[in-house]
Amino acid sequence: MFFALIIILNCHSPLESALKTFVFFLISQPLIYLIEVPFVGIEVLHYYYNWIIWTLCTFPMAYFAFYLKKGNFFSLLVFLPAIFLLSYLAVGYFKLTYFNFPRHLLSMLFCLFQLLFFTSILFDKKKRIVSYILTILCMILSFFLIFKTDIDFVTNQLLPNNELEINDNWQVSLQNEELGTAYIMNGELYLHVTNHGKSKLQLIDENGYVYNYYIIIKEDETIKMQATD
Protein backbone atom coordinates (compact mmCIF):
# COMPACT_ATOMS: atom_id res chain seq x y z
CA MET A 1 0.00 0.00 0.00
CA PHE A 2 2.86 2.39 0.81
CA PHE A 3 4.34 2.23 -2.70
CA ALA A 4 0.90 2.34 -4.31
CA LEU A 5 0.04 5.59 -2.53
CA ILE A 6 3.43 7.08 -3.42
CA ILE A 7 2.75 6.27 -7.09
CA ILE A 8 -0.78 7.69 -6.92
CA LEU A 9 0.33 10.95 -5.30
CA ASN A 10 2.81 11.52 -8.14
CA CYS A 11 0.29 11.05 -10.97
CA HIS A 12 -1.55 13.79 -12.86
CA SER A 13 -4.86 12.08 -13.64
CA PRO A 14 -7.05 9.27 -12.28
CA LEU A 15 -6.38 7.11 -15.37
CA GLU A 16 -2.61 7.53 -15.06
CA SER A 17 -2.89 6.63 -11.40
CA ALA A 18 -4.90 3.47 -12.19
CA LEU A 19 -2.62 2.31 -15.01
CA LYS A 20 0.68 2.86 -13.19
CA THR A 21 -0.49 1.22 -9.97
CA PHE A 22 -1.94 -1.76 -11.86
CA VAL A 23 1.30 -2.30 -13.81
CA PHE A 24 3.35 -1.98 -10.60
CA PHE A 25 1.40 -4.77 -8.90
CA LEU A 26 1.23 -6.83 -12.10
CA ILE A 27 5.03 -6.97 -12.18
CA SER A 28 6.05 -6.77 -8.52
CA GLN A 29 3.80 -9.44 -6.95
CA PRO A 30 4.80 -12.39 -9.20
CA LEU A 31 8.45 -11.40 -8.76
CA ILE A 32 8.12 -11.43 -4.96
CA TYR A 33 6.70 -14.96 -4.97
CA LEU A 34 9.26 -16.22 -7.51
CA ILE A 35 12.08 -14.88 -5.33
CA GLU A 36 10.58 -16.71 -2.32
CA VAL A 37 10.42 -20.09 -4.10
CA PRO A 38 14.10 -21.09 -3.49
CA PHE A 39 13.72 -20.29 0.23
CA VAL A 40 10.16 -21.46 0.98
CA GLY A 41 9.35 -23.93 -1.78
CA ILE A 42 7.03 -24.06 -4.78
CA GLU A 43 3.99 -24.25 -2.45
CA VAL A 44 4.28 -20.50 -1.78
CA LEU A 45 2.86 -19.83 -5.27
CA HIS A 46 -0.55 -21.01 -4.03
CA TYR A 47 -0.78 -17.76 -2.07
CA TYR A 48 -0.52 -15.78 -5.32
CA TYR A 49 -4.08 -16.78 -6.29
CA ASN A 50 -5.43 -14.18 -3.86
CA TRP A 51 -3.03 -11.56 -5.18
CA ILE A 52 -4.31 -12.06 -8.73
CA ILE A 53 -7.69 -10.76 -7.55
CA TRP A 54 -6.09 -7.92 -5.58
CA THR A 55 -3.99 -6.95 -8.62
CA LEU A 56 -7.12 -6.64 -10.77
CA CYS A 57 -8.76 -4.54 -8.05
CA THR A 58 -5.87 -2.07 -7.99
CA PHE A 59 -7.06 -0.46 -11.22
CA PRO A 60 -10.42 0.88 -9.93
CA MET A 61 -9.05 1.46 -6.42
CA ALA A 62 -6.12 3.55 -7.69
CA TYR A 63 -8.47 5.48 -9.99
CA PHE A 64 -10.53 6.73 -7.04
CA ALA A 65 -7.48 7.00 -4.77
CA PHE A 66 -6.18 9.76 -7.05
CA TYR A 67 -8.74 12.08 -5.40
CA LEU A 68 -6.76 11.82 -2.16
CA LYS A 69 -4.67 14.63 -3.62
CA LYS A 70 -7.61 17.02 -3.29
CA GLY A 71 -7.28 17.00 0.49
CA ASN A 72 -10.98 17.61 1.07
CA PHE A 73 -13.61 15.61 2.98
CA PHE A 74 -14.26 13.43 -0.08
CA SER A 75 -10.56 12.56 0.03
CA LEU A 76 -11.01 11.55 3.65
CA LEU A 77 -13.89 9.28 2.62
CA VAL A 78 -11.70 7.73 -0.09
CA PHE A 79 -8.94 7.21 2.50
CA LEU A 80 -11.29 5.47 4.96
CA PRO A 81 -10.82 1.93 3.51
CA ALA A 82 -7.05 2.40 3.82
CA ILE A 83 -7.49 3.54 7.43
CA PHE A 84 -9.48 0.42 8.26
CA LEU A 85 -7.11 -1.94 6.40
CA LEU A 86 -3.97 -0.50 8.00
CA SER A 87 -5.64 -0.43 11.43
CA TYR A 88 -6.73 -4.04 11.03
CA LEU A 89 -3.24 -5.11 9.92
CA ALA A 90 -1.60 -3.16 12.75
CA VAL A 91 -3.80 -4.86 15.35
CA GLY A 92 -3.23 -8.25 13.70
CA TYR A 93 0.53 -7.80 13.81
CA PHE A 94 0.25 -6.55 17.40
CA LYS A 95 -1.43 -9.82 18.33
CA LEU A 96 1.37 -11.83 16.71
CA THR A 97 3.96 -9.66 18.45
CA TYR A 98 2.20 -9.97 21.81
CA PHE A 99 2.28 -13.77 21.75
CA ASN A 100 5.68 -14.18 20.04
CA PHE A 101 7.73 -11.05 20.78
CA PRO A 102 9.40 -9.57 18.71
CA ARG A 103 7.80 -11.38 15.76
CA HIS A 104 6.15 -8.89 13.34
CA LEU A 105 7.02 -5.91 15.57
CA LEU A 106 8.41 -4.00 12.58
CA SER A 107 5.34 -4.90 10.50
CA MET A 108 3.06 -3.42 13.16
CA LEU A 109 5.15 -0.25 13.44
CA PHE A 110 5.24 0.14 9.65
CA CYS A 111 1.42 0.03 9.45
CA LEU A 112 1.17 2.70 12.16
CA PHE A 113 3.83 4.78 10.38
CA GLN A 114 1.80 4.69 7.14
CA LEU A 115 -1.33 5.90 8.95
CA LEU A 116 0.53 8.81 10.53
CA PHE A 117 2.59 9.66 7.45
CA PHE A 118 -0.22 9.78 4.89
CA THR A 119 -2.63 11.51 7.27
CA SER A 120 -0.05 14.24 7.89
CA ILE A 121 0.75 14.89 4.21
CA LEU A 122 -2.78 14.54 2.78
CA PHE A 123 -4.91 16.60 5.12
CA ASP A 124 -4.96 19.90 6.97
CA LYS A 125 -5.26 20.09 10.77
CA LYS A 126 -9.06 19.80 10.92
CA LYS A 127 -9.29 16.77 8.64
CA ARG A 128 -6.21 15.27 10.31
CA ILE A 129 -8.07 15.21 13.63
CA VAL A 130 -11.04 13.50 11.96
CA SER A 131 -8.67 10.96 10.42
CA TYR A 132 -7.11 10.18 13.81
CA ILE A 133 -10.56 9.71 15.36
CA LEU A 134 -11.52 7.33 12.53
CA THR A 135 -8.25 5.45 13.04
CA ILE A 136 -8.95 4.97 16.75
CA LEU A 137 -12.48 3.72 16.00
CA CYS A 138 -11.17 1.32 13.33
CA MET A 139 -8.57 -0.03 15.74
CA ILE A 140 -11.18 -0.63 18.44
CA LEU A 141 -13.29 -2.54 15.90
CA SER A 142 -10.20 -4.45 14.73
CA PHE A 143 -9.35 -5.47 18.31
CA PHE A 144 -12.84 -6.89 18.68
CA LEU A 145 -12.62 -8.81 15.39
CA ILE A 146 -9.07 -10.10 15.73
CA PHE A 147 -8.92 -11.05 19.39
CA LYS A 148 -12.16 -13.02 19.02
CA THR A 149 -10.97 -16.42 17.83
CA ASP A 150 -12.85 -17.40 14.69
CA ILE A 151 -10.59 -18.82 12.00
CA ASP A 152 -10.39 -21.69 9.53
CA PHE A 153 -7.29 -23.87 9.35
CA VAL A 154 -6.51 -26.09 6.38
CA THR A 155 -4.78 -28.92 8.21
CA ASN A 156 -3.80 -31.53 5.61
CA GLN A 157 -0.14 -30.50 5.80
CA LEU A 158 -0.22 -30.45 9.61
CA LEU A 159 -1.25 -34.09 9.94
CA PRO A 160 1.69 -36.20 11.22
CA ASN A 161 1.02 -38.68 8.38
CA ASN A 162 0.31 -36.04 5.78
CA GLU A 163 0.60 -38.54 2.93
CA LEU A 164 -3.07 -39.45 3.54
CA GLU A 165 -5.16 -38.96 0.40
CA ILE A 166 -8.24 -37.45 2.04
CA ASN A 167 -11.37 -37.13 -0.07
CA ASP A 168 -14.96 -35.99 0.49
CA ASN A 169 -16.09 -39.55 1.28
CA TRP A 170 -14.08 -39.54 4.52
CA GLN A 171 -15.72 -38.76 7.85
CA VAL A 172 -14.28 -36.43 10.49
CA SER A 173 -15.32 -35.63 14.06
CA LEU A 174 -13.98 -33.30 16.75
CA GLN A 175 -14.53 -34.45 20.34
CA ASN A 176 -14.35 -31.04 22.06
CA GLU A 177 -17.17 -29.03 20.47
CA GLU A 178 -16.16 -25.92 22.45
CA LEU A 179 -12.97 -25.81 20.38
CA GLY A 180 -14.88 -25.58 17.10
CA THR A 181 -15.85 -27.89 14.26
CA ALA A 182 -14.07 -30.02 11.66
CA TYR A 183 -15.17 -30.74 8.11
CA ILE A 184 -13.83 -31.98 4.77
CA MET A 185 -14.31 -30.04 1.54
CA ASN A 186 -12.66 -30.68 -1.84
CA GLY A 187 -10.27 -33.15 -0.26
CA GLU A 188 -9.07 -30.66 2.35
CA LEU A 189 -9.47 -31.14 6.12
CA TYR A 190 -10.67 -27.89 7.71
CA LEU A 191 -10.83 -26.86 11.34
CA HIS A 192 -13.13 -23.96 12.16
CA VAL A 193 -11.70 -22.83 15.49
CA THR A 194 -13.67 -20.61 17.88
CA ASN A 195 -11.60 -21.14 21.03
CA HIS A 196 -8.15 -22.27 22.14
CA GLY A 197 -7.70 -25.57 23.94
CA LYS A 198 -7.27 -29.30 23.31
CA SER A 199 -9.32 -31.96 21.59
CA LYS A 200 -9.25 -35.36 19.95
CA LEU A 201 -9.92 -35.54 16.22
CA GLN A 202 -10.94 -38.70 14.38
CA LEU A 203 -10.77 -39.43 10.65
CA ILE A 204 -12.44 -42.46 9.05
CA ASP A 205 -11.67 -43.38 5.44
CA GLU A 206 -14.03 -45.09 2.97
CA ASN A 207 -12.75 -48.51 4.06
CA GLY A 208 -13.59 -47.83 7.69
CA TYR A 209 -9.98 -47.38 8.82
CA VAL A 210 -9.74 -44.96 11.75
CA TYR A 211 -7.04 -42.30 12.27
CA ASN A 212 -6.93 -40.61 15.68
CA TYR A 213 -5.19 -37.32 16.44
CA TYR A 214 -4.64 -35.03 19.38
CA ILE A 215 -4.98 -31.30 18.61
CA ILE A 216 -3.73 -28.31 20.58
CA ILE A 217 -4.83 -24.78 19.62
CA LYS A 218 -2.62 -22.27 21.43
CA GLU A 219 -3.57 -18.75 22.52
CA ASP A 220 -1.52 -17.30 19.66
CA GLU A 221 -3.73 -19.38 17.32
CA THR A 222 -0.96 -21.72 16.23
CA ILE A 223 -1.96 -25.37 15.91
CA LYS A 224 -0.19 -28.58 16.84
CA MET A 225 -1.35 -32.07 15.85
CA GLN A 226 -0.05 -35.49 16.77
CA ALA A 227 -1.20 -39.02 16.02
CA THR A 228 -2.42 -41.03 19.03
CA ASP A 229 -2.31 -44.47 17.41
C-alpha positions in Angstrom: 0.0 0.0 0.0 2.9 2.4 0.8 4.3 2.2 -2.7 0.9 2.3 -4.3 0.0 5.6 -2.5 3.4 7.1 -3.4 2.8 6.3 -7.1 -0.8 7.7 -6.9 0.3 11.0 -5.3 2.8 11.5 -8.1 0.3 11.1 -11.0 -1.6 13.8 -12.9 -4.9 12.1 -13.6 -7.1 9.3 -12.3 -6.4 7.1 -15.4 -2.6 7.5 -15.1 -2.9 6.6 -11.4 -4.9 3.5 -12.2 -2.6 2.3 -15.0 0.7 2.9 -13.2 -0.5 1.2 -10.0 -1.9 -1.8 -11.9 1.3 -2.3 -13.8 3.3 -2.0 -10.6 1.4 -4.8 -8.9 1.2 -6.8 -12.1 5.0 -7.0 -12.2 6.1 -6.8 -8.5 3.8 -9.4 -7.0 4.8 -12.4 -9.2 8.5 -11.4 -8.8 8.1 -11.4 -5.0 6.7 -15.0 -5.0 9.3 -16.2 -7.5 12.1 -14.9 -5.3 10.6 -16.7 -2.3 10.4 -20.1 -4.1 14.1 -21.1 -3.5 13.7 -20.3 0.2 10.2 -21.5 1.0 9.4 -23.9 -1.8 7.0 -24.1 -4.8 4.0 -24.3 -2.5 4.3 -20.5 -1.8 2.9 -19.8 -5.3 -0.5 -21.0 -4.0 -0.8 -17.8 -2.1 -0.5 -15.8 -5.3 -4.1 -16.8 -6.3 -5.4 -14.2 -3.9 -3.0 -11.6 -5.2 -4.3 -12.1 -8.7 -7.7 -10.8 -7.6 -6.1 -7.9 -5.6 -4.0 -6.9 -8.6 -7.1 -6.6 -10.8 -8.8 -4.5 -8.1 -5.9 -2.1 -8.0 -7.1 -0.5 -11.2 -10.4 0.9 -9.9 -9.0 1.5 -6.4 -6.1 3.5 -7.7 -8.5 5.5 -10.0 -10.5 6.7 -7.0 -7.5 7.0 -4.8 -6.2 9.8 -7.0 -8.7 12.1 -5.4 -6.8 11.8 -2.2 -4.7 14.6 -3.6 -7.6 17.0 -3.3 -7.3 17.0 0.5 -11.0 17.6 1.1 -13.6 15.6 3.0 -14.3 13.4 -0.1 -10.6 12.6 0.0 -11.0 11.5 3.7 -13.9 9.3 2.6 -11.7 7.7 -0.1 -8.9 7.2 2.5 -11.3 5.5 5.0 -10.8 1.9 3.5 -7.0 2.4 3.8 -7.5 3.5 7.4 -9.5 0.4 8.3 -7.1 -1.9 6.4 -4.0 -0.5 8.0 -5.6 -0.4 11.4 -6.7 -4.0 11.0 -3.2 -5.1 9.9 -1.6 -3.2 12.7 -3.8 -4.9 15.4 -3.2 -8.2 13.7 0.5 -7.8 13.8 0.3 -6.5 17.4 -1.4 -9.8 18.3 1.4 -11.8 16.7 4.0 -9.7 18.4 2.2 -10.0 21.8 2.3 -13.8 21.7 5.7 -14.2 20.0 7.7 -11.0 20.8 9.4 -9.6 18.7 7.8 -11.4 15.8 6.2 -8.9 13.3 7.0 -5.9 15.6 8.4 -4.0 12.6 5.3 -4.9 10.5 3.1 -3.4 13.2 5.1 -0.2 13.4 5.2 0.1 9.6 1.4 0.0 9.5 1.2 2.7 12.2 3.8 4.8 10.4 1.8 4.7 7.1 -1.3 5.9 8.9 0.5 8.8 10.5 2.6 9.7 7.5 -0.2 9.8 4.9 -2.6 11.5 7.3 0.0 14.2 7.9 0.7 14.9 4.2 -2.8 14.5 2.8 -4.9 16.6 5.1 -5.0 19.9 7.0 -5.3 20.1 10.8 -9.1 19.8 10.9 -9.3 16.8 8.6 -6.2 15.3 10.3 -8.1 15.2 13.6 -11.0 13.5 12.0 -8.7 11.0 10.4 -7.1 10.2 13.8 -10.6 9.7 15.4 -11.5 7.3 12.5 -8.2 5.5 13.0 -9.0 5.0 16.8 -12.5 3.7 16.0 -11.2 1.3 13.3 -8.6 0.0 15.7 -11.2 -0.6 18.4 -13.3 -2.5 15.9 -10.2 -4.5 14.7 -9.3 -5.5 18.3 -12.8 -6.9 18.7 -12.6 -8.8 15.4 -9.1 -10.1 15.7 -8.9 -11.0 19.4 -12.2 -13.0 19.0 -11.0 -16.4 17.8 -12.8 -17.4 14.7 -10.6 -18.8 12.0 -10.4 -21.7 9.5 -7.3 -23.9 9.4 -6.5 -26.1 6.4 -4.8 -28.9 8.2 -3.8 -31.5 5.6 -0.1 -30.5 5.8 -0.2 -30.5 9.6 -1.2 -34.1 9.9 1.7 -36.2 11.2 1.0 -38.7 8.4 0.3 -36.0 5.8 0.6 -38.5 2.9 -3.1 -39.4 3.5 -5.2 -39.0 0.4 -8.2 -37.5 2.0 -11.4 -37.1 -0.1 -15.0 -36.0 0.5 -16.1 -39.6 1.3 -14.1 -39.5 4.5 -15.7 -38.8 7.9 -14.3 -36.4 10.5 -15.3 -35.6 14.1 -14.0 -33.3 16.8 -14.5 -34.4 20.3 -14.3 -31.0 22.1 -17.2 -29.0 20.5 -16.2 -25.9 22.5 -13.0 -25.8 20.4 -14.9 -25.6 17.1 -15.9 -27.9 14.3 -14.1 -30.0 11.7 -15.2 -30.7 8.1 -13.8 -32.0 4.8 -14.3 -30.0 1.5 -12.7 -30.7 -1.8 -10.3 -33.1 -0.3 -9.1 -30.7 2.3 -9.5 -31.1 6.1 -10.7 -27.9 7.7 -10.8 -26.9 11.3 -13.1 -24.0 12.2 -11.7 -22.8 15.5 -13.7 -20.6 17.9 -11.6 -21.1 21.0 -8.2 -22.3 22.1 -7.7 -25.6 23.9 -7.3 -29.3 23.3 -9.3 -32.0 21.6 -9.2 -35.4 19.9 -9.9 -35.5 16.2 -10.9 -38.7 14.4 -10.8 -39.4 10.6 -12.4 -42.5 9.0 -11.7 -43.4 5.4 -14.0 -45.1 3.0 -12.7 -48.5 4.1 -13.6 -47.8 7.7 -10.0 -47.4 8.8 -9.7 -45.0 11.7 -7.0 -42.3 12.3 -6.9 -40.6 15.7 -5.2 -37.3 16.4 -4.6 -35.0 19.4 -5.0 -31.3 18.6 -3.7 -28.3 20.6 -4.8 -24.8 19.6 -2.6 -22.3 21.4 -3.6 -18.8 22.5 -1.5 -17.3 19.7 -3.7 -19.4 17.3 -1.0 -21.7 16.2 -2.0 -25.4 15.9 -0.2 -28.6 16.8 -1.4 -32.1 15.8 0.0 -35.5 16.8 -1.2 -39.0 16.0 -2.4 -41.0 19.0 -2.3 -44.5 17.4 
